[in-house]
Amino acid sequence: MQPTLLDTRHREQARSDNTSLHSHLAKPLALAAMSLGLGVVQLDITIVNTALSSIGTSLGGSVAELQWVVTAYTIAFAAFILTAGALGDRVGAKRIFIGGFAIFTLASLACALASSAVFLIAARSVQGLAAAILVPNSLTLLNHAYADPKARGRAVGFWAAGASVALTAGPFVGGTLIALVGWRSIFLVNLPIGAAGLWLAWRYAEETPRLVQREIDLPGQIAAIAALGTLAGALIEGGVLGWSHPLVIMGFAAAAVISFLFVWREARAPQPMLPLSLFGHRMFALTALVGLLFNIAFYGLIFVLSLYFQKVSGWSPFATGLAFVPMMGMVLPANLVAASVSERLGAPQTIALASLITAAGCIALLPITSGTSYWAIGAQLVVLGGGLGLLVPPLTSTLLGSVEKSRSGIAAGVLNATRQTGSVLGVALFGSLVQGDNGFIAGAHASLVISAAVLVAGAVVIWLGRPKKGR
C-alpha cells in the first residue's frame, strides 16, 4: 500500500517535533552531565571517610595507610587540576571531560576490586587525576553552552547544587551501603553515575573550540606533584617515625627545595600552569590563602572525627554516616543565605565571619573525650557545616571578581587547587597527630587547637586586607 501525502506530512511533522524536543532538552541534559561530573567528585571526597575503619579491617591498613587512601585522591586532584583545564582548552573540553569520566569510572571499579591497601591507594590516585579533569572542564562546557549571563547564573546554581547534594549525602549513603553490602560498594555506586554522565555528555554536550596554541607546562606539573607528594609524605610519616627522624627531615627539605623550583619555573615559563601574576591582586592572594587554611582545618577534622566515631567510640559505618548528616546538611542552607549576608556585610567581612564561626565550633569541641556522647558535640558539628556553607560563595565570588573576566577560568582552577592542597595538608598533619605517642584524644585536641588558630588567622588577614570604603 503506497503512503499517502497526508502520511508523509505526518512523518515529517513527527521528525520536526522530535528534532525540536531534542534541541530543547539538549542544554538541560548536558547540564545534568556537568552536574554529575562535579557531584561524583564531591561524593568521593566525603563518602570514603565513613569506610576508613572497614577498609583498615579488611585490608589490614594502619592509620598512615588510611591517610594515604584519602590523601592520594586529593594530591592528584590538587596537582592536576590546572593542567587539566589547559588540556581541555587545547584538545576540546568535551573530549577531555568524557575521557575524565571514563577514567574515574574505571578507577572506581579498581578501588572496589582492591586486594591490598597499596593497590587501593594507587587506584585512588587515578581517581583523583580523573576528578581534576572533570571539575574545570565541566565548568568550561557549562560556560560554552550558556552564553546569556542570567541563564548561565541559573545553570551554575544547578551545577553547584549537585555538588552540595553529593557532599551532604556522602556520609549517609556511604554508611548505608557499607552496612548493607560492604565497603567496596561505596566505589561501585560510581559506575551507574559514570555511565549516565558519559552518555549524557557524549549525546548532548557541544564541543568547545580548540586552542592549539595553549601549551602544557609539563615541568611545572611534575614539580607540583613532587612538592605536594613529598610534603604530605613527610607529614604522614612524621606521626609514624617521629618528627626528628632523618627520613622525615629529608622529606621536608626535599619539599622545600622542589617548591622553590616550582615557583622558579612558573615565574619563567611562557605559559605557566600557575600564573604567579594573579597573586599580584591582593584580594586574589588573600582569598586563595583563606581557602587553603580553611580546608586544612575542615577536611583535616573530618578525617579525625571519622576515626574518632569508628575507632574510639566503636560506632558502625552507618552510625558514623548518620553522625555527619547534620553537619553536611547545614552546608546548603548556609550557601543559600551567604549571598544576602554578603550584600549586608560585604564579602570579605562574611568570609571573616564564617572563619570565626568555624573556629568557635572547633574550640567548643575541645572538651571531647573517649566517652563523650554525640549529643554533647552535635551542635558544634552543625556550626562547622554552617561555617563551610557561609564561606564558599563569597570566597569564590571575591576571588573571581579580583581578576579580569578573561582569566576567571584559571582563577577558579587556582582556588580549587589551593583548597585541595589544604585538604591534603590537613589530613596528613592531623592524621599524624592522632597516631602519635600521646594518644588519639590528645592528638584530636591538638588538631582542634591548630584548626582554630589557622581559621582565626584567615579571618584576620582577610579583614585587614579588605578594600577600604571609598577606595
C-alpha positions as CSV (number, residue, x, y, z in Angstrom):
1,M,0.0,0.0,0.0
2,Q,1.5,3.3,-1.1
3,P,1.8,6.0,1.6
4,T,-0.5,9.0,1.1
5,L,0.6,12.6,1.1
6,L,-1.1,13.0,4.5
7,D,1.0,10.1,5.9
8,T,4.2,11.7,4.6
9,R,3.3,15.1,6.2
10,H,2.6,13.4,9.5
11,R,6.0,11.7,9.4
12,E,7.8,14.9,8.6
13,Q,5.9,16.7,11.4
14,A,6.9,14.0,13.8
15,R,10.5,14.2,12.8
16,S,10.4,18.0,13.2
17,D,8.8,17.7,16.6
18,N,11.5,15.2,17.7
19,T,14.2,17.5,16.5
20,S,12.7,20.4,18.3
21,L,12.3,18.4,21.5
22,H,15.9,17.2,21.2
23,S,17.1,20.8,20.7
24,H,15.1,21.9,23.7
25,L,16.4,19.2,26.0
26,A,20.0,19.3,24.8
27,K,21.2,22.1,27.2
28,P,19.4,20.8,30.3
29,L,20.7,17.2,29.7
30,A,24.2,18.5,29.0
31,L,24.0,20.4,32.2
32,A,22.9,17.3,34.0
33,A,26.1,15.6,32.8
34,M,28.2,18.5,34.1
35,S,26.5,18.4,37.5
36,L,27.0,14.6,37.7
37,G,30.7,15.2,37.0
38,L,31.1,17.6,39.8
39,G,28.8,15.6,42.1
40,V,30.7,12.4,41.8
41,V,33.9,14.2,42.6
42,Q,32.4,15.7,45.8
43,L,30.8,12.4,46.7
44,D,34.1,10.6,46.8
45,I,35.6,13.3,49.0
46,T,33.2,12.6,51.8
47,I,31.9,9.0,51.3
48,V,35.3,7.4,51.8
49,N,35.6,8.7,55.4
50,T,32.8,6.5,56.6
51,A,34.6,3.4,55.3
52,L,38.0,4.1,56.8
53,S,37.6,1.6,59.7
54,S,36.1,-1.1,57.5
55,I,38.9,-0.6,54.9
56,G,41.5,-0.9,57.6
57,T,40.0,-4.1,59.0
58,S,39.6,-5.6,55.6
59,L,43.0,-4.7,54.1
60,G,45.0,-4.5,57.2
61,G,45.9,-0.9,56.7
62,S,47.4,1.3,59.5
63,V,46.3,4.9,60.2
64,A,49.1,6.1,58.0
65,E,47.8,3.9,55.1
66,L,44.3,5.1,55.7
67,Q,45.7,8.7,55.5
68,W,47.1,7.8,52.1
69,V,43.8,6.4,50.9
70,V,42.3,9.8,51.5
71,T,45.4,11.9,50.6
72,A,46.3,10.1,47.4
73,Y,43.0,11.3,45.9
74,T,43.4,14.9,47.0
75,I,47.1,15.1,46.0
76,A,46.3,14.1,42.4
77,F,43.2,16.3,42.4
78,A,45.1,19.4,43.6
79,A,48.2,18.8,41.5
80,F,46.5,18.1,38.1
81,I,43.5,20.5,38.1
82,L,45.3,23.4,36.5
83,T,46.9,21.2,33.8
84,A,43.5,19.5,33.2
85,G,41.9,22.9,32.4
86,A,44.7,23.8,30.0
87,L,44.4,20.4,28.3
88,G,40.7,20.9,27.8
89,D,41.4,24.3,26.1
90,R,43.9,22.6,23.8
91,V,42.1,19.4,22.9
92,G,38.5,20.3,23.5
93,A,36.6,20.3,26.8
94,K,34.1,17.7,25.7
95,R,36.7,15.2,24.7
96,I,38.7,15.7,27.9
97,F,35.5,15.6,30.1
98,I,34.3,12.3,28.6
99,G,37.8,10.9,29.0
100,G,37.9,12.0,32.6
101,F,34.5,10.4,33.4
102,A,35.6,7.1,31.8
103,I,38.9,7.1,33.8
104,F,37.0,8.0,37.0
105,T,34.5,5.1,36.5
106,L,37.2,2.5,35.7
107,A,39.3,3.7,38.7
108,S,36.3,3.3,40.9
109,L,35.9,-0.2,39.8
110,A,39.6,-0.8,40.5
111,C,39.1,0.6,44.0
112,A,36.2,-1.8,44.6
113,L,38.4,-4.7,43.5
114,A,41.4,-3.7,45.5
115,S,43.1,-6.6,47.3
116,S,45.6,-4.6,49.3
117,A,46.0,-1.1,50.8
118,V,48.7,-0.3,48.3
119,F,46.5,-1.2,45.3
120,L,43.7,0.9,46.7
121,I,46.0,3.9,47.2
122,A,47.2,3.6,43.6
123,A,43.6,3.4,42.3
124,R,42.6,6.4,44.4
125,S,45.4,8.4,42.8
126,V,44.0,7.6,39.4
127,Q,40.5,8.6,40.7
128,G,42.0,12.0,41.9
129,L,43.5,12.6,38.5
130,A,40.1,12.0,36.8
131,A,38.5,14.3,39.3
132,A,40.9,17.0,38.4
133,I,39.9,16.5,34.7
134,L,36.1,16.6,35.5
135,V,35.8,19.8,37.6
136,P,37.4,22.5,35.3
137,N,36.1,21.0,32.1
138,S,32.6,20.6,33.3
139,L,32.6,24.4,34.1
140,T,34.1,25.1,30.6
141,L,31.3,23.2,28.9
142,L,28.7,24.9,31.0
143,N,30.1,28.4,30.1
144,H,30.2,27.4,26.4
145,A,26.5,26.1,26.5
146,Y,25.0,29.2,28.2
147,A,26.0,32.5,26.6
148,D,23.3,34.5,28.3
149,P,24.6,35.7,31.8
150,K,21.3,35.2,33.6
151,A,20.9,31.7,32.1
152,R,24.5,30.9,32.9
153,G,24.0,32.1,36.5
154,R,21.0,29.7,36.9
155,A,23.0,26.9,35.3
156,V,25.9,27.4,37.7
157,G,23.5,27.2,40.6
158,F,22.2,23.9,39.4
159,W,25.7,22.7,38.7
160,A,26.8,23.6,42.2
161,A,23.6,22.2,43.8
162,G,24.6,18.7,42.6
163,A,27.9,19.1,44.5
164,S,26.1,20.2,47.6
165,V,23.7,17.3,47.5
166,A,26.6,14.8,47.0
167,L,28.6,16.4,49.8
168,T,25.6,16.2,52.1
169,A,24.5,12.7,51.1
170,G,28.0,11.2,51.0
171,P,28.4,10.1,54.7
172,F,24.8,8.8,54.9
173,V,24.9,6.9,51.6
174,G,28.4,5.5,52.5
175,G,27.3,4.3,55.9
176,T,24.1,2.7,54.5
177,L,26.0,0.9,51.6
178,I,28.7,-0.4,54.0
179,A,26.1,-1.7,56.4
180,L,24.1,-3.5,53.7
181,V,26.8,-4.6,51.2
182,G,30.3,-3.7,52.4
183,W,32.9,-1.0,51.9
184,R,33.6,-1.9,48.3
185,S,30.0,-0.8,47.4
186,I,30.9,2.9,48.0
187,F,33.1,2.7,44.9
188,L,30.7,0.6,42.8
189,V,28.0,3.3,43.2
190,N,30.1,5.4,40.9
191,L,29.6,3.0,38.0
192,P,25.9,3.9,37.2
193,I,26.7,7.6,37.8
194,G,29.6,7.4,35.4
195,A,27.6,5.6,32.8
196,A,24.9,8.2,32.9
197,G,27.3,11.1,32.8
198,L,29.3,9.6,29.9
199,W,26.2,9.0,27.8
200,L,24.6,12.4,28.5
201,A,27.9,14.2,27.8
202,W,28.5,12.3,24.5
203,R,25.0,12.8,23.3
204,Y,24.1,16.3,24.3
205,A,27.2,18.4,25.2
206,E,28.7,20.6,22.5
207,E,32.4,20.6,21.9
208,T,34.4,23.8,22.7
209,P,36.8,25.5,20.2
210,R,40.3,24.1,20.3
211,L,43.1,26.5,21.3
212,V,46.0,24.7,19.8
213,Q,48.4,27.4,20.9
214,R,47.7,26.6,24.5
215,E,50.8,24.9,25.9
216,I,51.0,22.3,28.7
217,D,53.5,23.2,31.4
218,L,54.9,19.7,31.9
219,P,58.0,20.6,34.1
220,G,55.7,22.7,36.3
221,Q,53.2,19.8,36.6
222,I,55.9,17.3,37.6
223,A,57.3,19.8,40.2
224,A,53.8,20.3,41.6
225,I,53.2,16.6,42.1
226,A,56.6,16.1,43.6
227,A,56.3,19.0,46.0
228,L,52.9,18.2,47.3
229,G,53.6,14.4,47.5
230,T,56.9,14.8,49.4
231,L,55.3,17.3,51.9
232,A,52.3,15.1,52.5
233,G,54.6,12.1,52.9
234,A,56.8,13.9,55.4
235,L,53.7,14.9,57.5
236,I,52.2,11.4,57.4
237,E,55.4,9.6,58.2
238,G,56.3,12.1,60.9
239,G,53.5,10.6,63.0
240,V,54.9,7.1,62.5
241,L,58.7,7.6,62.6
242,G,58.9,10.7,64.7
243,W,59.4,14.3,63.7
244,S,63.2,14.1,64.2
245,H,63.7,11.0,62.1
246,P,66.2,11.6,59.3
247,L,63.8,10.5,56.6
248,V,61.1,12.9,57.8
249,I,63.6,15.8,57.9
250,M,64.8,14.9,54.4
251,G,61.2,14.8,53.2
252,F,60.5,18.3,54.5
253,A,63.8,19.6,53.0
254,A,63.0,18.0,49.6
255,A,59.5,19.5,49.6
256,A,61.0,23.0,50.3
257,V,63.6,22.6,47.5
258,I,61.1,21.3,45.0
259,S,58.6,24.0,45.9
260,F,61.3,26.7,45.3
261,L,62.0,25.1,41.9
262,F,58.3,25.1,41.1
263,V,58.0,28.8,41.8
264,W,61.2,29.5,39.8
265,R,59.8,27.5,36.9
266,E,56.4,29.2,37.0
267,A,58.0,32.7,37.1
268,R,59.8,31.9,33.8
269,A,57.5,29.7,31.9
270,P,55.9,31.2,28.7
271,Q,52.6,29.7,29.6
272,P,52.8,28.6,33.3
273,M,50.2,26.2,34.8
274,L,50.1,28.7,37.8
275,P,50.4,32.3,36.6
276,L,52.1,34.0,39.6
277,S,51.0,37.4,38.3
278,L,47.5,36.5,39.7
279,F,48.9,36.8,43.2
280,G,49.7,40.4,42.5
281,H,46.0,41.1,43.0
282,R,45.7,41.5,46.8
283,M,42.2,40.0,47.2
284,F,43.0,37.1,44.9
285,A,46.0,36.2,47.1
286,L,44.1,36.6,50.3
287,T,41.1,34.6,49.3
288,A,43.3,31.8,47.9
289,L,45.2,31.8,51.3
290,V,41.9,31.6,53.2
291,G,40.7,28.7,51.1
292,L,43.9,26.9,51.8
293,L,43.7,27.5,55.6
294,F,40.0,26.7,55.8
295,N,40.4,23.3,54.1
296,I,43.4,22.4,56.3
297,A,41.0,22.8,59.3
298,F,37.8,21.5,58.0
299,Y,38.8,18.4,56.0
300,G,41.6,17.5,58.4
301,L,38.9,17.4,61.2
302,I,36.6,15.3,59.0
303,F,39.3,12.7,58.9
304,V,39.9,12.8,62.6
305,L,36.2,12.7,63.5
306,S,35.7,9.7,61.2
307,L,38.3,7.8,63.1
308,Y,37.0,9.0,66.4
309,F,33.5,7.8,65.8
310,Q,34.6,4.4,64.5
311,K,37.9,3.5,66.3
312,V,37.4,5.4,69.6
313,S,33.6,5.3,70.1
314,G,33.2,1.9,68.3
315,W,30.4,3.1,66.0
316,S,29.4,1.3,62.8
317,P,30.0,3.0,59.4
318,F,26.2,3.5,59.3
319,A,26.1,5.3,62.6
320,T,29.2,7.3,61.5
321,G,27.4,8.4,58.4
322,L,24.4,9.5,60.3
323,A,26.6,11.5,62.7
324,F,27.9,13.6,59.8
325,V,24.4,14.3,58.2
326,P,23.6,17.3,60.4
327,M,27.0,18.8,59.7
328,M,26.8,18.3,55.9
329,G,23.1,19.1,55.8
330,M,23.9,22.6,57.1
331,V,26.1,23.4,54.1
332,L,23.3,24.0,51.6
333,P,21.1,26.3,53.7
334,A,24.2,28.3,54.6
335,N,25.1,28.5,50.9
336,L,21.7,30.0,50.2
337,V,21.9,32.8,52.9
338,A,25.5,33.6,52.1
339,A,24.6,36.0,49.3
340,S,22.3,38.1,51.4
341,V,24.8,38.2,54.3
342,S,27.5,39.3,51.9
343,E,25.3,42.1,50.5
344,R,24.6,43.3,54.0
345,L,28.1,43.0,55.5
346,G,30.4,42.8,52.4
347,A,32.1,39.7,51.0
348,P,35.4,39.9,52.9
349,Q,33.6,40.5,56.2
350,T,31.4,37.5,55.5
351,I,34.5,35.4,54.8
352,A,36.0,36.5,58.1
353,L,32.7,35.9,60.0
354,A,32.5,32.3,58.5
355,S,36.1,31.6,59.6
356,L,35.4,32.8,63.1
357,I,32.2,30.8,63.4
358,T,34.1,27.7,62.4
359,A,36.9,28.5,64.8
360,A,34.3,28.8,67.6
361,G,33.0,25.4,66.7
362,C,36.5,23.9,66.9
363,I,37.0,25.5,70.4
364,A,33.7,24.2,71.5
365,L,34.7,20.7,70.6
366,L,37.8,20.8,72.9
367,P,36.1,19.0,75.8
368,I,35.7,15.9,73.7
369,T,37.0,12.7,75.3
370,S,36.7,8.9,74.5
371,G,33.3,8.8,76.4
372,T,31.7,12.0,75.1
373,S,28.1,11.4,73.8
374,Y,27.1,12.6,70.4
375,W,24.5,15.0,71.9
376,A,27.3,16.8,73.6
377,I,29.1,17.6,70.2
378,G,26.2,17.6,67.7
379,A,25.6,21.3,67.9
380,Q,29.3,22.0,67.3
381,L,29.3,19.8,64.2
382,V,26.4,21.8,62.8
383,V,28.4,25.0,63.4
384,L,31.3,23.6,61.4
385,G,29.0,22.8,58.5
386,G,27.4,26.2,58.7
387,G,30.8,27.9,58.6
388,L,31.7,26.0,55.4
389,G,28.4,26.8,53.7
390,L,28.7,30.5,54.6
391,L,32.3,30.8,53.5
392,V,32.4,29.2,50.0
393,P,30.1,31.5,48.0
394,P,31.7,34.9,49.0
395,L,35.2,33.3,48.8
396,T,34.6,32.2,45.2
397,S,32.9,35.4,44.1
398,T,35.5,37.6,45.7
399,L,38.4,35.7,44.1
400,L,36.8,35.7,40.6
401,G,35.9,39.4,41.0
402,S,39.5,40.3,41.7
403,V,40.8,39.4,38.3
404,E,39.9,40.1,34.7
405,K,37.0,38.1,33.3
406,S,39.3,36.6,30.7
407,R,41.3,34.9,33.5
408,S,38.3,33.7,35.5
409,G,38.8,30.1,34.4
410,I,42.4,29.9,35.6
411,A,41.5,31.8,38.7
412,A,38.8,29.2,39.6
413,G,41.3,26.5,39.0
414,V,43.8,28.1,41.3
415,L,41.1,28.3,44.0
416,N,40.3,24.6,43.6
417,A,44.0,23.7,43.7
418,T,44.7,25.7,46.8
419,R,41.7,24.3,48.6
420,Q,42.5,20.7,47.7
421,T,46.1,21.4,48.8
422,G,44.7,22.4,52.2
423,S,42.8,19.2,52.4
424,V,45.9,17.2,51.7
425,L,47.9,19.0,54.4
426,G,45.0,18.8,56.9
427,V,44.6,15.1,56.6
428,A,48.3,14.5,56.6
429,L,49.1,16.7,59.6
430,F,46.1,15.8,61.8
431,G,46.3,12.1,61.0
432,S,49.9,12.1,62.1
433,L,48.9,13.8,65.4
434,V,46.2,11.3,66.3
435,Q,48.6,8.3,65.8
436,G,51.4,9.9,67.9
437,D,52.8,8.8,71.2
438,N,50.4,11.0,73.2
439,G,47.3,9.1,72.1
440,F,44.3,9.7,69.9
441,I,42.4,12.2,72.2
442,A,45.5,14.3,72.8
443,G,46.1,14.4,69.0
444,A,42.5,15.3,68.4
445,H,42.8,18.2,70.9
446,A,45.9,19.4,69.2
447,S,44.2,19.2,65.8
448,L,41.3,21.3,67.1
449,V,43.6,24.0,68.5
450,I,45.6,24.2,65.3
451,S,42.3,24.4,63.3
452,A,41.0,27.2,65.4
453,A,44.4,29.1,65.1
454,V,44.5,28.8,61.3
455,L,40.9,29.8,61.0
456,V,41.4,32.9,63.2
457,A,44.5,33.7,61.1
458,G,42.4,33.5,57.9
459,A,39.8,35.8,59.4
460,V,42.4,38.4,60.4
461,V,44.2,38.5,57.1
462,I,41.0,38.9,55.0
463,W,39.7,41.5,57.4
464,L,42.9,43.6,57.4
465,G,43.3,43.2,53.6
466,R,39.7,44.1,52.7
467,P,39.2,47.2,50.4
468,K,38.6,50.3,52.4
469,K,35.4,52.3,51.8
470,G,35.7,54.9,49.2
471,R,38.7,53.2,47.5
